[in-house]
Amino acid sequence: MSVTPEQPSKRAKMESRNNIASSTLTLHSPKKHAAPPKGAPPAAQEEDDWKKNIRKILENTELLVERADNADIRIQALEEENGTLKAQLRTANDRIMQLEEKANLNYLIVSGMPEEERETETTLAKKVNLMISEHMKLPFLCQYARRLGVFNKGKSTRPRPVRIYFVSVEDRHRVYRNKFSTPKNIFLNRDLPMEQRKIRKILRDGVKQAKTENKTAEISRNSYEAKIDGKNYHWSELLPPDDSIMEEESA
């Protein structure tokens, strides 16, 4: 006679299934980095990543600020160096113009002297010496005279200026000291390069404008500055907006 094993009850079967399911969940369910519930703060790792990113941004910002400060310092140094170079260049240019003026010390320019069609350099020099003798009461001191520019018959109503040469600088000074003794509408001026004539006009206009504003003003002795209300201004500081060039220097 065989013995039949005892069948498990229904309740025992249910408990066995629950134990197996519980064991399976324990083995396969993650214990960390579980999805946080809605509205909960970020996980610790995510928070650390954010802090690292913020620190990196701050470091980069500080680096940029430092670079900007260094750039400002370099720009300031370059501006100072540029200002020094400009001053040196201005001094060098003034010195060159002084040398050019010195090279022309034996010459003067006569403006407004009537011009004849068949005029020669010899007859022109004689005409200049007659003017010197009659109006300045000086001996014949002009050794050479020549018109500047090209003669255009019937195209110009103004006579060309005359460049006159003296053997000695002293003779030239004697004539120039009597420049206000010339006949009417004839003017005697220094022989200056075009750039220097332009500078003289800028200085004269600057002094004239200052006087209209009730300021004391005069051209300094070095001929490249004007003194206005006791302060010296280089000619480059008095440049007009149009920066026009003077063709001739009037008396």
KOLMI-634242 format. One line per field, with one value per residue: x, y, z of N, C-alpha, C in turn; residue in three letters. Coordinates in nm, 2 decimals, decimal comma, always signed. Layout:
REM residues N
nX	[X ...]
nY	[Y ...]
nZ	[Z ...]
caX	[X ...]
caY	[Y ...]
caZ	[Z ...]
cX	[X ...]
cY	[Y ...]
cZ	[Z ...]
zavo	[ALA ...]
This chain:
REM residues 251
nX	[+0,09 +0,07 +0,20 +0,05 +0,19 +0,15 -0,05 +0,04 -0,12 -0,35 -0,29 -0,02 +0,10 +0,06 +0,21 +0,46 +0,49 +0,50 +0,73 +0,93 +0,89 +0,96 +1,23 +1,33 +1,29 +1,45 +1,71 +1,73 +1,64 +1,76 +1,96 +2,08 +2,07 +1,81 +1,52 +1,43 +1,16 +0,89 +0,96 +1,15 +1,49 +1,80 +2,01 +2,30 +2,53 +2,47 +2,44 +2,70 +2,83 +2,71 +2,82 +3,09 +3,08 +3,00 +3,22 +3,42 +3,32 +3,35 +3,62 +3,71 +3,59 +3,73 +3,99 +3,94 +3,89 +4,13 +4,30 +4,18 +4,24 +4,52 +4,54 +4,44 +4,64 +4,85 +4,75 +4,74 +5,01 +5,10 +4,96 +5,09 +5,35 +5,30 +5,22 +5,46 +5,63 +5,50 +5,54 +5,82 +5,84 +5,72 +5,89 +6,12 +6,03 +5,98 +6,25 +6,36 +6,22 +6,32 +6,59 +6,55 +6,44 +6,66 +6,84 +6,73 +6,79 +6,92 +6,74 +6,45 +6,10 +5,92 +5,60 +5,34 +5,47 +5,46 +5,44 +5,61 +5,58 +5,81 +6,00 +6,32 +6,56 +6,76 +6,67 +6,46 +6,60 +6,72 +6,49 +6,40 +6,62 +6,60 +6,36 +6,44 +6,64 +6,50 +6,28 +6,37 +6,60 +6,85 +7,16 +7,22 +7,14 +7,04 +7,13 +7,03 +6,73 +6,42 +6,12 +5,86 +5,70 +5,49 +5,46 +5,15 +5,00 +4,74 +4,58 +4,60 +4,55 +4,71 +5,04 +5,33 +5,50 +5,83 +6,15 +6,42 +6,77 +7,04 +7,38 +7,49 +7,37 +7,33 +7,28 +7,04 +6,88 +6,89 +6,73 +6,49 +6,42 +6,31 +6,07 +5,81 +5,84 +5,79 +5,64 +5,29 +5,07 +5,27 +5,45 +5,68 +5,83 +5,95 +6,14 +5,99 +5,93 +5,65 +5,51 +5,58 +5,48 +5,21 +5,19 +5,25 +5,02 +4,82 +4,89 +4,86 +4,59 +4,49 +4,58 +4,44 +4,17 +4,17 +4,20 +3,96 +3,80 +3,86 +4,10 +4,45 +4,70 +4,97 +5,22 +5,47 +5,83 +5,97 +5,83 +5,67 +5,48 +5,20 +5,12 +4,87 +4,67 +4,88 +4,95 +5,13 +5,07 +5,12 +5,15 +5,01 +4,80 +4,62 +4,50 +4,28 +3,94 +3,91 +4,17 +4,32 +4,56 +4,78 +4,85 +5,02 +5,22 +5,10 +5,19]
nY	[-0,12 +0,21 +0,53 +0,85 +1,17 +1,45 +1,71 +2,06 +2,33 +2,58 +2,83 +2,81 +2,79 +3,05 +3,21 +3,11 +3,20 +3,48 +3,51 +3,44 +3,64 +3,86 +3,81 +3,83 +4,10 +4,21 +4,14 +4,26 +4,52 +4,86 +5,01 +5,27 +5,60 +5,61 +5,72 +6,04 +6,15 +6,35 +6,70 +6,68 +6,77 +6,79 +6,51 +6,41 +6,38 +6,52 +6,77 +6,82 +6,83 +7,06 +7,25 +7,23 +7,32 +7,59 +7,69 +7,67 +7,85 +8,08 +8,09 +8,12 +8,37 +8,53 +8,51 +8,62 +8,89 +8,95 +8,94 +9,15 +9,36 +9,36 +9,41 +9,67 +9,80 +9,77 +9,91 +10,17 +10,21 +10,20 +10,42 +10,63 +10,60 +10,65 +10,92 +11,03 +10,97 +11,12 +11,38 +11,39 +11,36 +11,59 +11,79 +11,72 +11,78 +12,05 +12,13 +12,06 +12,24 +12,48 +12,46 +12,46 +12,72 +12,86 +12,80 +12,96 +13,22 +13,42 +13,52 +13,70 +13,76 +13,93 +14,06 +14,16 +14,33 +14,50 +14,33 +14,28 +14,19 +14,12 +14,10 +14,06 +13,87 +14,04 +14,30 +14,29 +14,26 +14,51 +14,67 +14,60 +14,69 +14,97 +15,02 +14,96 +15,16 +15,41 +15,40 +15,29 +15,41 +15,29 +15,14 +14,97 +14,65 +14,41 +14,11 +13,93 +13,84 +13,68 +13,57 +13,38 +13,08 +13,03 +13,24 +13,36 +13,50 +13,73 +13,56 +13,59 +13,83 +13,91 +13,99 +13,77 +13,65 +13,77 +13,64 +13,74 +13,77 +13,81 +13,89 +13,88 +13,79 +14,00 +14,22 +14,14 +14,15 +14,42 +14,52 +14,39 +14,49 +14,73 +14,68 +14,80 +15,02 +15,00 +15,06 +15,13 +14,85 +14,67 +14,41 +14,29 +13,99 +13,72 +13,44 +13,16 +12,81 +12,64 +12,49 +12,62 +12,87 +12,81 +12,74 +12,98 +13,12 +12,98 +13,03 +13,32 +13,34 +13,20 +13,37 +13,60 +13,51 +13,46 +13,72 +13,83 +13,72 +13,86 +13,80 +13,80 +13,77 +13,65 +13,59 +13,36 +13,40 +13,19 +13,12 +12,90 +12,87 +13,01 +13,25 +13,25 +13,41 +13,38 +13,12 +12,88 +12,77 +12,52 +12,53 +12,32 +12,27 +12,47 +12,43 +12,49 +12,38 +12,34 +12,34 +12,49 +12,59 +12,85 +13,06 +13,28 +13,48 +13,75 +14,09]
nZ	[+0,00 -0,11 +0,01 +0,00 -0,05 +0,17 +0,05 -0,01 +0,16 +0,04 +0,14 +0,22 -0,03 -0,13 +0,04 -0,02 -0,28 -0,24 -0,09 -0,28 -0,48 -0,33 -0,28 -0,54 -0,61 -0,42 -0,52 -0,78 -0,77 -0,78 -0,53 -0,50 -0,65 -0,72 -0,88 -0,79 -0,60 -0,73 -0,72 -0,53 -0,40 -0,62 -0,68 -0,48 -0,64 -0,87 -0,76 -0,68 -0,94 -1,04 -0,86 -0,93 -1,19 -1,15 -1,00 -1,19 -1,39 -1,24 -1,20 -1,47 -1,52 -1,34 -1,46 -1,71 -1,62 -1,51 -1,74 -1,88 -1,72 -1,74 -2,02 -2,02 -1,88 -2,06 -2,28 -2,18 -2,13 -2,40 -2,50 -2,36 -2,45 -2,72 -2,70 -2,62 -2,84 -3,04 -2,94 -2,97 -3,24 -3,33 -3,23 -3,38 -3,64 -3,61 -3,58 -3,83 -3,99 -3,89 -3,98 -4,25 -4,28 -4,20 -4,41 -4,60 -4,53 -4,67 -4,85 -4,97 -5,02 -5,25 -5,29 -5,51 -5,69 -5,99 -6,31 -6,61 -6,96 -7,11 -6,93 -6,78 -6,57 -6,50 -6,55 -6,36 -6,12 -6,11 -6,09 -5,84 -5,68 -5,73 -5,59 -5,33 -5,30 -5,34 -5,16 -4,92 -4,87 -4,90 -5,02 -5,34 -5,29 -5,36 -5,52 -5,70 -5,87 -5,92 -6,08 -5,94 -6,04 -6,34 -6,62 -6,72 -6,97 -6,98 -6,83 -6,56 -6,32 -6,11 -6,02 -6,04 -5,75 -5,64 -5,59 -5,41 -5,38 -5,15 -5,09 -4,83 -4,51 -4,34 -4,51 -4,61 -4,37 -4,32 -4,53 -4,47 -4,23 -4,30 -4,41 -4,41 -4,55 -4,82 -5,14 -5,20 -5,18 -5,23 -5,09 -4,85 -4,76 -4,55 -4,69 -4,69 -4,66 -4,81 -4,61 -4,38 -4,42 -4,41 -4,14 -4,02 -4,09 -3,96 -3,69 -3,69 -3,74 -3,52 -3,31 -3,38 -3,35 -3,07 -2,97 -3,05 -2,86 -2,64 -2,52 -2,42 -2,66 -2,86 -3,11 -3,04 -3,00 -3,12 -3,34 -3,38 -3,20 -3,01 -2,77 -2,55 -2,33 -2,14 -2,17 -2,36 -2,69 -2,92 -3,28 -3,40 -3,23 -3,28 -3,52 -3,79 -3,87 -4,15 -4,23 -4,42 -4,67 -4,69 -4,96 -5,00 -4,78 -4,61 -4,53]
caX	[+0,00 +0,15 +0,15 +0,04 +0,24 +0,05 -0,05 +0,04 -0,24 -0,36 -0,23 +0,12 +0,14 +0,06 +0,33 +0,58 +0,51 +0,53 +0,87 +1,01 +0,88 +1,03 +1,37 +1,36 +1,29 +1,57 +1,83 +1,73 +1,60 +1,88 +1,96 +2,12 +2,03 +1,67 +1,45 +1,38 +1,02 +0,87 +0,97 +1,26 +1,62 +1,88 +2,09 +2,43 +2,63 +2,43 +2,47 +2,85 +2,86 +2,67 +2,91 +3,21 +3,06 +3,00 +3,36 +3,49 +3,28 +3,41 +3,77 +3,72 +3,56 +3,85 +4,10 +3,91 +3,91 +4,28 +4,35 +4,13 +4,32 +4,65 +4,52 +4,42 +4,77 +4,93 +4,70 +4,78 +5,15 +5,11 +4,92 +5,19 +5,46 +5,26 +5,23 +5,61 +5,68 +5,44 +5,62 +5,95 +5,83 +5,69 +6,02 +6,21 +5,97 +6,01 +6,39 +6,38 +6,17 +6,42 +6,70 +6,50 +6,43 +6,80 +6,90 +6,68 +6,81 +6,97 +6,64 +6,32 +5,99 +5,84 +5,47 +5,27 +5,55 +5,41 +5,51 +5,61 +5,58 +5,94 +6,09 +6,43 +6,61 +6,85 +6,58 +6,39 +6,69 +6,73 +6,36 +6,40 +6,71 +6,54 +6,26 +6,52 +6,71 +6,41 +6,19 +6,43 +6,72 +6,96 +7,23 +7,17 +7,18 +6,99 +7,22 +6,96 +6,59 +6,35 +5,98 +5,82 +5,58 +5,49 +5,38 +5,03 +4,96 +4,60 +4,51 +4,61 +4,56 +4,80 +5,18 +5,39 +5,60 +5,97 +6,24 +6,54 +6,89 +7,14 +7,51 +7,51 +7,25 +7,31 +7,21 +6,90 +6,82 +6,87 +6,62 +6,37 +6,38 +6,24 +5,96 +5,70 +5,87 +5,77 +5,53 +5,16 +5,03 +5,39 +5,48 +5,81 +5,81 +6,05 +6,13 +5,96 +5,87 +5,50 +5,46 +5,60 +5,38 +5,08 +5,20 +5,24 +4,88 +4,75 +4,92 +4,80 +4,44 +4,47 +4,59 +4,32 +4,05 +4,18 +4,18 +3,81 +3,74 +3,91 +4,22 +4,58 +4,76 +5,08 +5,30 +5,60 +5,95 +6,02 +5,75 +5,59 +5,38 +5,13 +5,09 +4,73 +4,64 +4,99 +4,98 +5,19 +5,00 +5,19 +5,06 +4,92 +4,68 +4,54 +4,46 +4,13 +3,87 +3,93 +4,31 +4,35 +4,70 +4,80 +4,93 +5,12 +5,22 +5,09 +5,27]
caY	[+0,00 +0,33 +0,65 +0,97 +1,28 +1,55 +1,83 +2,19 +2,40 +2,70 +2,94 +2,79 +2,82 +3,19 +3,26 +3,08 +3,29 +3,61 +3,51 +3,43 +3,77 +3,95 +3,79 +3,88 +4,24 +4,25 +4,12 +4,34 +4,67 +4,95 +5,07 +5,41 +5,68 +5,59 +5,84 +6,11 +6,19 +6,48 +6,82 +6,66 +6,83 +6,71 +6,41 +6,47 +6,38 +6,63 +6,89 +6,84 +6,87 +7,20 +7,33 +7,23 +7,41 +7,73 +7,72 +7,68 +7,97 +8,19 +8,10 +8,18 +8,51 +8,60 +8,51 +8,73 +9,02 +8,98 +8,97 +9,28 +9,46 +9,36 +9,48 +9,82 +9,85 +9,77 +10,02 +10,29 +10,23 +10,23 +10,56 +10,72 +10,59 +10,72 +11,06 +11,07 +10,97 +11,24 +11,50 +11,39 +11,39 +11,74 +11,86 +11,69 +11,85 +12,19 +12,15 +12,06 +12,36 +12,58 +12,44 +12,51 +12,86 +12,91 +12,79 +13,07 +13,35 +13,52 +13,55 +13,76 +13,75 +14,05 +14,03 +14,27 +14,41 +14,49 +14,24 +14,32 +14,07 +14,09 +14,12 +13,96 +13,87 +14,16 +14,42 +14,27 +14,30 +14,66 +14,73 +14,58 +14,78 +15,10 +15,03 +14,97 +15,28 +15,52 +15,40 +15,25 +15,49 +15,20 +15,11 +14,85 +14,53 +14,28 +14,06 +13,84 +13,85 +13,59 +13,55 +13,24 +13,03 +13,04 +13,36 +13,33 +13,63 +13,75 +13,47 +13,62 +13,98 +13,93 +13,96 +13,66 +13,70 +13,78 +13,59 +13,82 +13,72 +13,90 +13,83 +13,86 +13,79 +14,13 +14,30 +14,09 +14,20 +14,57 +14,55 +14,34 +14,58 +14,84 +14,62 +14,88 +15,14 +14,96 +15,13 +15,07 +14,72 +14,58 +14,36 +14,22 +13,88 +13,62 +13,33 +13,04 +12,70 +12,64 +12,44 +12,72 +12,98 +12,76 +12,74 +13,12 +13,16 +12,92 +13,11 +13,45 +13,32 +13,17 +13,49 +13,69 +13,46 +13,48 +13,86 +13,86 +13,67 +13,94 +13,73 +13,85 +13,67 +13,70 +13,48 +13,35 +13,43 +13,07 +13,12 +12,78 +12,87 +13,13 +13,26 +13,30 +13,43 +13,33 +12,98 +12,86 +12,67 +12,48 +12,56 +12,20 +12,28 +12,57 +12,39 +12,52 +12,26 +12,31 +12,32 +12,54 +12,63 +12,99 +13,07 +13,38 +13,54 +13,89 +14,17]
caZ	[+0,00 -0,12 +0,09 -0,07 +0,03 +0,20 -0,04 +0,07 +0,16 -0,04 +0,21 +0,21 -0,17 -0,15 +0,12 -0,09 -0,40 -0,19 -0,06 -0,41 -0,54 -0,24 -0,30 -0,67 -0,60 -0,35 -0,60 -0,90 -0,75 -0,74 -0,40 -0,51 -0,76 -0,75 -0,93 -0,68 -0,61 -0,79 -0,63 -0,44 -0,45 -0,70 -0,61 -0,43 -0,75 -0,96 -0,69 -0,69 -1,07 -1,05 -0,79 -1,01 -1,31 -1,10 -0,97 -1,32 -1,44 -1,16 -1,23 -1,60 -1,51 -1,28 -1,55 -1,81 -1,56 -1,50 -1,87 -1,92 -1,65 -1,81 -2,15 -1,99 -1,85 -2,18 -2,36 -2,12 -2,16 -2,54 -2,52 -2,31 -2,54 -2,84 -2,68 -2,62 -2,98 -3,11 -2,90 -3,03 -3,38 -3,34 -3,21 -3,49 -3,75 -3,59 -3,60 -3,97 -4,05 -3,85 -4,07 -4,39 -4,27 -4,19 -4,54 -4,69 -4,47 -4,77 -4,95 -4,93 -5,12 -5,28 -5,35 -5,57 -5,78 -6,13 -6,39 -6,75 -7,04 -7,16 -6,81 -6,76 -6,43 -6,48 -6,53 -6,24 -6,01 -6,12 -6,04 -5,69 -5,62 -5,73 -5,48 -5,21 -5,29 -5,33 -5,05 -4,79 -4,86 -4,88 -5,15 -5,42 -5,21 -5,42 -5,62 -5,79 -5,86 -6,02 -6,06 -5,91 -6,11 -6,48 -6,66 -6,80 -7,03 -6,99 -6,75 -6,42 -6,29 -6,00 -6,06 -5,97 -5,65 -5,68 -5,49 -5,43 -5,31 -5,10 -5,07 -4,69 -4,43 -4,28 -4,61 -4,61 -4,25 -4,34 -4,61 -4,41 -4,12 -4,36 -4,50 -4,41 -4,63 -4,96 -5,20 -5,17 -5,24 -5,25 -4,96 -4,83 -4,66 -4,54 -4,78 -4,61 -4,74 -4,81 -4,48 -4,27 -4,45 -4,36 -4,00 -3,98 -4,11 -3,85 -3,57 -3,70 -3,73 -3,38 -3,23 -3,41 -3,29 -2,93 -2,94 -3,06 -2,74 -2,53 -2,46 -2,46 -2,75 -2,95 -3,17 -2,97 -3,08 -3,19 -3,46 -3,39 -3,09 -2,98 -2,63 -2,53 -2,18 -2,07 -2,20 -2,50 -2,78 -3,05 -3,40 -3,43 -3,14 -3,33 -3,66 -3,81 -3,92 -4,29 -4,25 -4,55 -4,69 -4,74 -5,08 -4,98 -4,65 -4,62 -4,44]
cX	[+0,09 +0,09 +0,15 +0,09 +0,13 +0,06 -0,05 -0,09 -0,24 -0,28 -0,08 +0,17 +0,15 +0,18 +0,45 +0,60 +0,55 +0,68 +0,97 +1,01 +0,96 +1,18 +1,41 +1,38 +1,42 +1,70 +1,84 +1,70 +1,73 +1,85 +1,99 +2,07 +1,89 +1,61 +1,39 +1,23 +1,00 +0,88 +1,08 +1,39 +1,70 +1,97 +2,22 +2,53 +2,60 +2,46 +2,62 +2,89 +2,82 +2,77 +3,05 +3,20 +3,06 +3,14 +3,44 +3,45 +3,34 +3,55 +3,79 +3,69 +3,68 +3,97 +4,07 +3,93 +4,05 +4,34 +4,30 +4,21 +4,46 +4,65 +4,51 +4,56 +4,86 +4,88 +4,74 +4,93 +5,18 +5,07 +5,02 +5,31 +5,42 +5,26 +5,37 +5,66 +5,62 +5,51 +5,75 +5,95 +5,80 +5,81 +6,11 +6,16 +6,00 +6,16 +6,42 +6,34 +6,26 +6,54 +6,67 +6,49 +6,57 +6,87 +6,85 +6,70 +6,86 +6,87 +6,52 +6,23 +5,92 +5,71 +5,41 +5,35 +5,50 +5,50 +5,50 +5,63 +5,72 +6,04 +6,20 +6,48 +6,69 +6,77 +6,50 +6,47 +6,71 +6,61 +6,36 +6,50 +6,67 +6,44 +6,34 +6,59 +6,61 +6,33 +6,25 +6,56 +6,84 +7,03 +7,17 +7,23 +7,14 +7,08 +7,15 +6,81 +6,52 +6,21 +5,96 +5,70 +5,59 +5,40 +5,27 +4,97 +4,80 +4,52 +4,51 +4,63 +4,66 +4,94 +5,24 +5,49 +5,74 +6,05 +6,37 +6,65 +6,99 +7,27 +7,53 +7,37 +7,22 +7,24 +7,06 +6,82 +6,80 +6,75 +6,49 +6,32 +6,30 +6,12 +5,84 +5,72 +5,84 +5,65 +5,40 +5,13 +5,15 +5,44 +5,61 +5,80 +5,94 +6,03 +6,11 +5,90 +5,72 +5,45 +5,47 +5,50 +5,24 +5,08 +5,18 +5,09 +4,80 +4,77 +4,86 +4,65 +4,41 +4,48 +4,48 +4,20 +4,05 +4,15 +4,03 +3,74 +3,80 +4,02 +4,35 +4,65 +4,86 +5,15 +5,43 +5,72 +6,00 +5,94 +5,67 +5,49 +5,32 +5,10 +4,96 +4,70 +4,75 +5,03 +5,03 +5,11 +5,08 +5,09 +4,97 +4,80 +4,59 +4,49 +4,31 +4,07 +3,90 +4,08 +4,36 +4,50 +4,70 +4,89 +5,05 +5,11 +5,21 +5,17 +5,19]
cY	[+0,12 +0,44 +0,77 +1,09 +1,38 +1,68 +1,96 +2,26 +2,52 +2,82 +2,93 +2,82 +2,97 +3,26 +3,23 +3,17 +3,43 +3,62 +3,51 +3,57 +3,87 +3,94 +3,84 +4,03 +4,29 +4,24 +4,22 +4,49 +4,75 +5,01 +5,22 +5,46 +5,64 +5,72 +5,91 +6,14 +6,33 +6,59 +6,80 +6,73 +6,74 +6,61 +6,47 +6,48 +6,50 +6,76 +6,92 +6,88 +7,02 +7,29 +7,34 +7,33 +7,56 +7,77 +7,75 +7,81 +8,09 +8,20 +8,16 +8,33 +8,59 +8,61 +8,61 +8,87 +9,05 +9,01 +9,11 +9,39 +9,47 +9,43 +9,63 +9,88 +9,87 +9,89 +10,15 +10,32 +10,26 +10,38 +10,66 +10,72 +10,67 +10,87 +11,11 +11,07 +11,09 +11,37 +11,51 +11,42 +11,53 +11,82 +11,84 +11,77 +12,00 +12,22 +12,15 +12,19 +12,48 +12,58 +12,49 +12,66 +12,93 +12,91 +12,90 +13,21 +13,46 +13,57 +13,62 +13,74 +13,88 +14,02 +14,16 +14,36 +14,39 +14,41 +14,29 +14,19 +14,03 +14,12 +14,02 +13,97 +13,99 +14,28 +14,41 +14,30 +14,45 +14,73 +14,72 +14,68 +14,93 +15,12 +15,04 +15,10 +15,40 +15,52 +15,36 +15,33 +15,40 +15,18 +14,99 +14,73 +14,40 +14,24 +13,97 +13,85 +13,76 +13,58 +13,40 +13,20 +13,06 +13,16 +13,32 +13,47 +13,63 +13,66 +13,50 +13,77 +14,01 +13,90 +13,85 +13,72 +13,69 +13,73 +13,67 +13,77 +13,83 +13,83 +13,79 +13,86 +13,92 +14,22 +14,26 +14,15 +14,35 +14,60 +14,50 +14,43 +14,71 +14,80 +14,71 +15,01 +15,11 +15,04 +15,06 +14,95 +14,63 +14,54 +14,28 +14,12 +13,79 +13,50 +13,20 +12,93 +12,70 +12,59 +12,54 +12,84 +12,94 +12,77 +12,89 +13,17 +13,11 +12,99 +13,25 +13,44 +13,29 +13,29 +13,59 +13,64 +13,48 +13,63 +13,90 +13,81 +13,74 +13,87 +13,80 +13,74 +13,73 +13,57 +13,48 +13,37 +13,31 +13,04 +12,99 +12,77 +13,01 +13,13 +13,33 +13,30 +13,36 +13,19 +12,96 +12,74 +12,64 +12,50 +12,44 +12,20 +12,39 +12,55 +12,42 +12,39 +12,23 +12,29 +12,37 +12,59 +12,77 +12,99 +13,17 +13,44 +13,69 +13,96 +14,18]
cZ	[+0,00 -0,03 +0,01 +0,01 +0,06 +0,11 +0,04 +0,06 +0,07 +0,02 +0,20 +0,07 -0,19 -0,07 +0,04 -0,21 -0,35 -0,15 -0,18 -0,47 -0,46 -0,26 -0,43 -0,67 -0,53 -0,43 -0,72 -0,88 -0,71 -0,61 -0,40 -0,65 -0,81 -0,79 -0,81 -0,70 -0,67 -0,69 -0,53 -0,49 -0,53 -0,61 -0,57 -0,55 -0,84 -0,89 -0,70 -0,83 -1,09 -0,98 -0,87 -1,13 -1,26 -1,07 -1,09 -1,39 -1,37 -1,19 -1,37 -1,60 -1,45 -1,38 -1,66 -1,75 -1,55 -1,63 -1,92 -1,85 -1,71 -1,94 -2,13 -1,96 -1,97 -2,27 -2,31 -2,14 -2,31 -2,57 -2,47 -2,40 -2,67 -2,82 -2,68 -2,76 -3,06 -3,07 -2,96 -3,18 -3,41 -3,33 -3,32 -3,62 -3,74 -3,62 -3,75 -4,04 -4,01 -3,94 -4,21 -4,39 -4,27 -4,33 -4,63 -4,63 -4,56 -4,87 -4,89 -5,05 -5,13 -5,35 -5,40 -5,66 -5,92 -6,22 -6,54 -6,84 -7,08 -7,05 -6,80 -6,61 -6,40 -6,46 -6,40 -6,12 -6,00 -6,06 -5,89 -5,62 -5,62 -5,62 -5,35 -5,19 -5,27 -5,20 -4,91 -4,77 -4,83 -5,02 -5,22 -5,35 -5,27 -5,53 -5,73 -5,76 -5,96 -5,98 -6,03 -5,98 -6,26 -6,52 -6,75 -6,85 -7,04 -6,90 -6,60 -6,41 -6,18 -6,05 -5,98 -5,86 -5,70 -5,56 -5,52 -5,33 -5,27 -5,07 -4,92 -4,62 -4,37 -4,38 -4,61 -4,49 -4,26 -4,42 -4,54 -4,30 -4,17 -4,45 -4,50 -4,49 -4,78 -5,01 -5,17 -5,25 -5,28 -5,11 -4,96 -4,72 -4,66 -4,65 -4,70 -4,70 -4,72 -4,67 -4,37 -4,30 -4,40 -4,21 -3,95 -3,99 -4,00 -3,72 -3,58 -3,68 -3,58 -3,29 -3,25 -3,35 -3,14 -2,89 -2,96 -2,93 -2,61 -2,45 -2,51 -2,55 -2,84 -3,00 -3,09 -3,06 -3,16 -3,32 -3,48 -3,28 -3,08 -2,83 -2,61 -2,38 -2,10 -2,09 -2,34 -2,57 -2,90 -3,16 -3,43 -3,34 -3,18 -3,47 -3,68 -3,87 -4,07 -4,32 -4,39 -4,56 -4,75 -4,86 -5,07 -4,84 -4,67 -4,52 -4,31]
zavo	[MET SER VAL THR PRO GLU GLN PRO SER LYS ARG ALA LYS MET GLU SER ARG ASN ASN ILE ALA SER SER THR LEU THR LEU HIS SER PRO LYS LYS HIS ALA ALA PRO PRO LYS GLY ALA PRO PRO ALA ALA GLN GLU GLU ASP ASP TRP LYS LYS ASN ILE ARG LYS ILE LEU GLU ASN THR GLU LEU LEU VAL GLU ARG ALA ASP ASN ALA ASP ILE ARG ILE GLN ALA LEU GLU GLU GLU ASN GLY THR LEU LYS ALA GLN LEU ARG THR ALA ASN ASP ARG ILE MET GLN LEU GLU GLU LYS ALA ASN LEU ASN TYR LEU ILE VAL SER GLY MET PRO GLU GLU GLU ARG GLU THR GLU THR THR LEU ALA LYS LYS VAL ASN LEU MET ILE SER GLU HIS MET LYS LEU PRO PHE LEU CYS GLN TYR ALA ARG ARG LEU GLY VAL PHE ASN LYS GLY LYS SER THR ARG PRO ARG PRO VAL ARG ILE TYR PHE VAL SER VAL GLU ASP ARG HIS ARG VAL TYR ARG ASN LYS PHE SER THR PRO LYS ASN ILE PHE LEU ASN ARG ASP LEU PRO MET GLU GLN ARG LYS ILE ARG LYS ILE LEU ARG ASP GLY VAL LYS GLN ALA LYS THR GLU ASN LYS THR ALA GLU ILE SER ARG ASN SER TYR GLU ALA LYS ILE ASP GLY LYS ASN TYR HIS TRP SER GLU LEU LEU PRO PRO ASP ASP SER ILE MET GLU GLU GLU SER ALA]
